[in-house]
Amino acid sequence: MRDFFFYSCVREYMLANAIPMFDNSTAYGVEYSTVSYEALSAIHKAAKEFAATLGPPDYSDPEHGRPAVLAACLEESRSARLAPLVGG
């Protein structure tokens, strides 16, 4: 479920910032998941909320204008804050 959080977080960031989608890992996570719809929904909601905390890209600053979305989402997917949703 931590992987699903990561996939969802990246996807929601891309959607929120009108970045063309290049990946469909969330569908993969849903298709092969064995947890309930409610659990997946809760994890997706948390991922969307976290993605919203990341600033939008600033393409005018080529060195520092793009947030580390993959790194931030991956770190959050491993955080203790997510433990209640992912079972440990």
C-alpha positions, 0 to 999 in steps of 0.5 A: 500500500505504500507503493500505491500511496507513492503512485497516487501522490505523483499522479495527483501532483501531475494532475494538479499542475497540468503536467502531461501524464506519462504513467499509469501505475495507480491503475496497476496498484488498484488492479493487483491490490488485495485490500478493500476499496475503502482502504485504497480510497483512504490511501489515495486521499492521503496521497492527494492531500500530500501532493497538494502540499508540494509547490507547483513547478516554476519553469522560469527557474531551470535549476530550482523551479521543479520540486522533487516530487518523486523524492518527496512522495517516496519519502512520505510513503515510507513515513510513520504518519502513513502507518495507520493507513497501510498497516504498519 
